Amino acid sequence: MPARSVKPDVQFLRNLRGSMSIQNAARKAGVSENAWSRYEQGELMREDIAYKIAEAFGVDLGQIAPQLAALDPARISPIDLTIRAVGIASAGDGSIIFEENELGETERVGEDIIAYEVDGNSMAPVVLNGQRILLDRKATVRDGDIALVHLKDGRQFCKRYFYDEDAKMIVLQPQNQETARPIVIKESDISQIYKVIGTLF
């Protein structure tokens, strides 16, 4: 699901830039000069861009785009999926056996597949709290895929993956946009990324 578009507060953006040139404001926000100029003229911006600008300038999200005031991270903590390893074991024929450690149940799920458990509902109703997701360690992650992303700082997210060609940034988009917000990162922030290919149950 692509990030939704929101209407920026034109006057606030102009005031935010102040005496700074459009070039410098755009550079600080991580957007193109043309994009910043269009936003100051009232053109819609993607929600993740509003987050980037708010974070770069240290202002409230609702000041950038009033309709996002309810999602202001100063008032609502982002709901992210925390992923816990469930347990895997290699079978004699080269496949992977998923092992549910507490109950001792096993299920064959195929070679190069690993299982993780989800804690959180930012991907509901596609992935629910407590579900085991299956990840293919060799599959290529493409725009729109749900992926498990490990960051170098230790955080882990299960989100829908999009690459923003203009900004050269990755947008991790939640499915449940009423309670969670997109996460914008650089490719260099990622240590590992796996494609989610399904759920175990």
N, C-alpha and C positions, 0 to 999 in steps of 0.2 A: 504494500500500500504506500504510494508516494506521500511525502510530507504535504500537509494541507497548506493552502495559501491564506495569508492574513493581510489586513490593510494596516500599513504603518501610520503612526501619528506623525504627519509631515512636519508640523511646527516643532514637535519635540526633536525630531532628527536634525532639523536645521539648527536648533538651539544647542543640541548635543555637539554638533560639529563646531559651533561657535566661530572663532577666528581661524580654525584649522582648515587647510585646503581640503577639497574633496579627495584629492590623491592621498593625503595623509590619513584622513578619516577612513577611507576605503581600505588602505593598507592595515591600519590598526584593527579593523573589523574582519579582515580576511576576505573581502569581496572586491570585485572589480570597480574601477572608477565609474564606468557606465552604469553598473548596478546601483551604486550609491546614488548617483544622480537621478536614476529612475525612481528610487524609493523616496527621494525628497520631492519628487513630482507626484507622489501618491500611487505609484504602481504597486501592485500586490507583491509581497515577498513570501518565500517559503517559511514555514514555522521554524525550521532548524536555523535559518539565517537570522531570524529575530533573536533566537537564543544566543547565537554567536555574537551579535552586536551587543546585546545586553551584558554578556559575560566580558567582552573586550573592554567596554566602557564602565563596567561596574555599576549598572543601573538596573532598576526593576524591569522585568520582562513586560509588565503591563504598560510601562511608559513607552516602550517601542511599539507595541501593538495592543491597544486596549482590550481586545477580545481575548487575549491570553492572560489577563490579570488573574483569573482563577487558577491558572497553572503556575503562577509565580513561584520559583523555587525557594524564595525567601519565606513563603507561607506553606507550601506543600513540598515535602521531600520527594524526589523522584523515586518511583517504585521500579526497581530493577530486579531481574531474576538472578538469584544467587544459585550457582550450580555446584552440586556435590557429586563426586565420583561415587558410583554405586558398587562397582566391582566387575572385573572382567577376567576371563581365563582363556588361555589358548587351548583349543582342542587338538587331538592328534591328527585330524585330517586338515588342519590349517584354518578351520573356521573359528569363530569366537563364540564362546558360551557366556551369556549373561548370567550372573549369579546374584540373586537377592540374598544378601548375607544373613539377615535375621531369620528368614523363613527357610533358607536352603533350597529355594526353588530355582530352576535353571531353564533357560530357553535359548535355542540356537538362533543367532541373528545374522550370521554371515561373516566373511573375512573382512578385516579392516574396519569393523564397526565397533564403536564404543558406546557405552550407555551412561547417561548422567541423569540425576534427578533435579527437577525444577522446584524452586521455592519462590513463589511470587506469581502475580496475575497480570503483568503488563502485556503478555502475549495472548491473553484470553480473548475469544474462545478457542483460538487455534491450538494453543498449548496451555494447559491448566496447572495450577499449583499441585505439586505432588506427582505429576506425571514423569515417567522416564522417557527421555528423548534419546533417539538413536542418531549417532553422528558417523558420517563416512569420512575417515581420515584422509582419503585420497581424492574425494570429489572436489571439483572446482566450484568455488562460491561465486555466483553471478548476481547481478542486480535483481532484487525482489526475493532472493532466497532467504529462508530463515537460517541463521548461523549462530554457532557458539563462538564468541570472540574472547580470547584471553589477551588482556593488556599487559604490557611490561611492568606496570605498577601493581600488578596482582589482582586487579578487578576482573570480573568475568560477566559477560552479558549474553543473553539469548535474545536476539532481536532480528528484525528483517533488515537485510544489508542493501545499501545503495551507495554507489560511488558518484560523487558530485564532480563532474569533469571540470566545470568552471572554477570551483574553489580548490580543486585537488584535495578534497577531504572525503572521508567516509561518514555517512549518516546511518546510525543504527536506530531504526524506527520501531517503536512499540506498536502492537496491534491495537491495544486498548488505549486510545489517545485521550480518553476522558480522565485517566488517572496517572498516566505516565508521559514523559516527554522524550523527544529524540535526543540522542547522544551524538555529538559531532567530534570526530577524532581524526588524527593524521594516520596515514598508513604505517608510518614508522613507530606508532604507539603500540602496534599489534605484535604479540609474540607468537600466537597461534590462532588459526581460524578454521573451523570445521563446519561443513554443511549439515544441517539437520534434515534427515531423510524420513523421519516419522517418529511415532511414539510406540512404546512397548505395550501400553494398555491405556 
